[in-house]
Protein backbone atom coordinates (compact mmCIF):
# COMPACT_ATOMS: atom_id res chain seq x y z
CA UNK A 1 0.00 0.00 0.00
CA UNK A 2 1.35 3.42 -0.95
CA UNK A 3 2.26 5.92 1.72
CA UNK A 4 0.63 9.32 1.31
CA UNK A 5 1.87 12.49 2.93
CA UNK A 6 -0.25 15.54 3.39
CA UNK A 7 1.55 18.71 2.43
CA UNK A 8 0.99 21.46 4.98
CA UNK A 9 1.53 25.06 3.99
CA UNK A 10 0.34 27.76 6.37
CA UNK A 11 -1.43 30.65 4.65
CA UNK A 12 0.37 33.84 3.71
CA UNK A 13 -0.27 36.85 5.95
CA UNK A 14 -2.58 38.51 3.42
CA UNK A 15 -4.59 35.31 2.94
CA UNK A 16 -4.95 34.81 6.68
CA UNK A 17 -6.01 38.43 7.13
CA UNK A 18 -8.64 38.12 4.39
CA UNK A 19 -10.03 35.03 6.12
CA UNK A 20 -10.02 36.79 9.50
CA UNK A 21 -11.87 39.80 8.05
CA UNK A 22 -14.62 37.44 6.98
CA UNK A 23 -14.87 35.92 10.46
CA UNK A 24 -14.79 39.02 12.66
CA UNK A 25 -15.37 42.76 12.51
CA UNK A 26 -13.07 43.55 15.47
CA UNK A 27 -9.46 44.34 14.43
CA UNK A 28 -7.95 42.79 17.57
CA UNK A 29 -9.87 39.55 17.04
CA UNK A 30 -8.75 39.53 13.41
CA UNK A 31 -5.10 39.69 14.46
CA UNK A 32 -5.66 36.82 16.91
CA UNK A 33 -7.23 34.75 14.13
CA UNK A 34 -4.29 35.49 11.81
CA UNK A 35 -1.83 34.43 14.52
CA UNK A 36 -3.67 31.17 15.16
CA UNK A 37 -4.02 30.34 11.44
CA UNK A 38 -0.32 30.88 10.82
CA UNK A 39 0.97 29.46 14.09
CA UNK A 40 2.76 32.73 14.93
CA UNK A 41 3.04 34.84 18.03
CA UNK A 42 0.46 37.63 18.30
CA UNK A 43 3.22 40.23 18.64
CA UNK A 44 4.76 39.16 15.32
CA UNK A 45 1.41 39.62 13.61
CA UNK A 46 0.91 43.03 15.26
CA UNK A 47 4.31 44.25 14.08
CA UNK A 48 3.59 43.03 10.53
CA UNK A 49 0.20 44.73 10.58
CA UNK A 50 1.72 48.01 11.83
CA UNK A 51 4.25 48.02 8.95
CA UNK A 52 1.64 47.10 6.34
CA UNK A 53 0.47 49.79 3.94
CA UNK A 54 -3.17 50.77 4.43
CA UNK A 55 -5.39 49.08 1.88
CA UNK A 56 -8.13 50.77 -0.05
CA UNK A 57 -11.62 49.64 0.89
CA UNK A 58 -12.49 46.63 -1.23
CA UNK A 59 -15.92 46.20 -2.69
CA UNK A 60 -17.51 42.80 -2.95
CA UNK A 61 -19.35 43.83 -6.09
CA UNK A 62 -18.04 44.89 -9.45
CA UNK A 63 -19.79 46.75 -12.22
CA UNK A 64 -18.86 45.94 -15.79
CA UNK A 65 -19.06 48.87 -18.15
CA UNK A 66 -18.50 49.49 -21.82
CA UNK A 67 -15.72 51.71 -23.11
CA UNK A 68 -18.03 54.71 -22.97
CA UNK A 69 -18.68 54.14 -19.26
CA UNK A 70 -22.30 53.04 -19.65
CA UNK A 71 -23.26 49.94 -17.66
CA UNK A 72 -23.86 47.02 -19.97
CA UNK A 73 -26.38 44.28 -19.50
CA UNK A 74 -25.32 40.84 -18.38
CA UNK A 75 -24.46 38.44 -21.20
CA UNK A 76 -27.18 36.06 -22.26
CA UNK A 77 -26.73 32.52 -20.99
CA UNK A 78 -28.17 29.61 -22.95
CA UNK A 79 -28.39 26.14 -21.42
CA UNK A 80 -28.98 23.19 -23.71
CA UNK A 81 -30.16 19.92 -22.29
CA UNK A 82 -29.28 16.93 -24.46
CA UNK A 83 -30.53 13.43 -24.13
CA UNK A 84 -27.96 10.65 -24.17
CA UNK A 85 -27.89 8.68 -27.39
CA UNK A 86 -29.33 5.19 -27.32
CA UNK A 87 -26.71 2.60 -28.15
Order of alpha helices (4+ residues) and beta strands (2+ residues): alpha-alpha-alpha
